[in-house]
């Protein structure tokens, strides 16, 4: 199936969630095929690669940073990034706010929550995220907007485990909304969870944004 057909298939299949086409390692020609099929949200996991594509491609594209983010590279994407999914520490969020000030922007972010039973995954644990949102350090960051949460489930064939991990993330998302831990300026509406192998389980648990890569573009290029 062509990239165009895959984009059209998943755009229909994941409704009402947003589709982020994960285009890391893929050439601009592949992204343009998706773009011409109507796709406007692309996800990358390396800032340098994303910046090179941003410089080349149409400017109505929304670029999503989905990979682990190094603080010293935030400055390169600060002028244009649409949404950073991978905010996994207070220090990183502080740096994003600093670079947003320099670019006279408010940058949209998601808190990455560690939900997987894997030590290689990054993110806040549940209580750590709740504690952090109550701090003055967080409340003083006026150039970031927390749009929601992101999480990656364990890489496993055990669908019961994946379902449980996504359900736990949804519970945290609902708790933050119920307790009004964020003021209205943050527009806390997004729950980014689900990739090629588990997006259907994520949608069942309330995902508003899925990140599909290999099913659209094929295996990564190295």
C-alpha positions in Angstrom: 0.0 0.0 0.0 1.3 3.5 -0.9 2.1 6.1 1.8 -0.9 8.1 0.5 -3.2 5.2 1.0 -1.8 4.4 4.4 -2.3 8.1 5.5 -5.9 8.0 4.2 -6.5 4.7 6.0 -5.2 5.7 9.3 -6.7 9.2 9.2 -10.1 7.5 9.0 -9.3 4.6 11.3 -8.1 6.6 14.3 -10.9 9.2 14.5 -11.7 11.0 16.7 -8.0 11.1 17.7 -5.4 13.1 15.8 -2.9 11.3 13.7 0.8 12.1 14.1 2.7 10.5 11.2 6.1 9.5 12.7 8.5 10.3 9.9 11.9 9.9 11.7 14.7 8.7 9.3 12.4 9.1 6.3 13.3 11.3 3.3 11.4 14.5 2.5 10.0 12.8 -0.6 8.1 10.3 1.6 6.9 13.1 3.9 5.7 15.1 0.9 3.7 12.1 -0.4 1.9 12.1 3.0 1.6 15.9 2.9 -0.1 15.7 -0.5 -2.6 13.2 0.9 -3.6 15.8 3.5 -1.3 15.0 6.4 -0.1 18.0 8.4 1.1 16.6 11.7 4.6 14.9 11.6 6.6 13.5 14.5 10.3 13.3 14.8 12.6 12.1 17.5 15.8 14.0 16.6 15.8 17.8 16.7 18.4 18.3 14.1 16.6 16.1 11.6 13.3 17.7 12.3 14.8 21.2 11.9 16.3 20.3 8.5 12.9 19.0 7.3 11.1 22.1 8.7 13.5 24.4 6.8 12.7 22.5 3.5 9.0 21.6 3.7 5.8 23.7 3.6 5.3 26.0 6.6 1.7 24.8 7.4 3.1 21.6 8.8 2.8 21.0 12.6 6.0 19.5 13.9 5.9 17.2 16.9 9.0 16.4 19.0 8.3 12.9 20.2 11.8 11.6 21.2 13.9 12.1 24.3 14.9 15.7 24.3 18.3 17.1 25.3 18.2 20.5 27.0 21.1 21.9 24.9 19.2 21.3 21.7 15.8 22.9 22.6 17.0 26.2 21.1 17.0 24.8 17.6 13.3 23.8 17.6 12.0 26.6 19.8 11.2 28.9 16.9 8.8 26.5 15.2 7.9 23.3 17.1 4.2 22.8 17.5 4.1 20.3 20.4 6.8 18.7 22.5 5.5 15.3 23.7 8.6 14.3 25.7 8.8 16.7 28.7 10.3 14.2 31.2 11.8 16.5 33.9 11.4 19.9 35.5 14.8 21.0 34.2 13.8 20.3 30.6 10.5 22.2 31.0 12.4 25.2 32.4 14.7 25.2 29.4 11.8 25.1 27.0 10.3 28.1 28.8 13.6 29.9 28.6 13.9 29.4 24.8 10.2 30.2 24.4 10.9 33.6 26.0 13.8 34.2 23.6 11.5 33.5 20.6 8.5 35.4 22.0 6.4 32.3 21.9 4.3 30.1 24.2 5.4 26.5 23.4 2.9 23.6 23.7 4.1 20.7 25.8 3.0 17.3 27.1 4.3 15.8 30.3 5.7 12.4 29.6 4.6 9.9 32.2 6.5 6.7 32.8 3.9 3.9 32.5 5.9 1.0 31.1 7.6 -1.8 33.0 10.8 -0.9 31.3 13.7 1.0 32.7 14.6 2.4 29.3 11.6 4.6 29.1 11.7 8.2 30.4 9.1 10.3 32.2 7.6 11.4 35.5 6.0 8.9 37.7 2.4 9.6 38.7 3.0 11.1 42.1 6.0 13.1 40.9 3.9 14.7 38.2 1.2 15.7 40.6 3.7 17.1 43.1 5.5 19.1 40.4 2.3 20.7 39.1 1.7 22.1 42.5 5.1 23.9 42.8 5.8 27.6 42.4 8.6 26.7 40.0 6.1 25.2 37.6 3.5 28.0 38.0 6.1 30.6 37.2 6.8 29.2 33.8 4.6 31.5 31.7 5.8 30.7 28.2 4.8 27.0 28.2 1.4 25.5 27.9 0.8 22.0 29.2 -1.7 20.5 26.7 -1.8 17.1 28.3 0.1 13.9 28.9 2.1 11.4 26.9 3.0 7.8 27.6 4.5 4.7 26.0 3.4 1.3 27.0 5.7 -1.7 27.5 6.8 -3.3 24.2 5.1 -6.6 24.7 2.5 -8.9 23.1 0.6 -9.0 26.4 -2.4 -6.8 25.5 -3.8 -7.0 29.0 -0.6 -5.3 30.3 -0.7 -2.7 27.6 -4.4 -2.0 28.4 -3.6 -1.6 32.1 -0.8 0.8 31.4 -2.9 3.0 29.1 -5.8 2.9 31.6 -3.5 4.1 34.4 -2.4 7.0 32.2 -6.0 7.9 31.4 -6.7 7.8 35.2 -3.9 10.3 35.9 -5.1 12.5 33.0 -8.7 12.5 34.5 -7.4 13.2 38.0 -5.5 16.3 36.9 -8.6 17.6 35.1 -10.9 16.8 38.0 -8.7 18.4 40.6 -8.1 21.4 38.4 -4.4 21.2 39.0 -3.8 23.4 36.0 -5.4 26.8 35.3 -7.4 27.4 32.2 -4.5 28.9 30.2 -3.0 25.4 29.8 -6.0 24.0 27.8 -5.3 20.5 29.2 -7.0 18.3 26.5 -4.5 15.9 24.9 -3.7 12.4 25.8 -0.9 11.2 23.4 -0.7 7.4 23.6 -0.7 4.6 21.1 1.7 3.7 18.3 1.6 1.3 15.3 1.4 -1.9 17.5 -1.0 -0.7 20.2 -3.0 2.3 18.9 -6.3 0.4 19.0 -5.9 -0.3 22.7 -4.9 3.3 23.3 -8.0 4.6 21.5 -10.2 2.3 23.6 -8.6 4.0 26.7 -9.3 7.5 25.5 -6.3 8.5 23.5 -6.7 11.8 21.6 -3.5 11.5 19.6 -1.8 8.5 18.2 1.8 8.3 16.8 1.9 6.0 13.7 5.3 5.5 11.9 6.2 2.1 10.4 2.7 1.2 9.4 2.7 4.3 7.2 6.3 4.8 6.0 7.7 1.3 6.5 10.7 0.3 8.6 13.1 3.0 9.6 16.1 3.9 7.5 19.5 3.8 9.2 
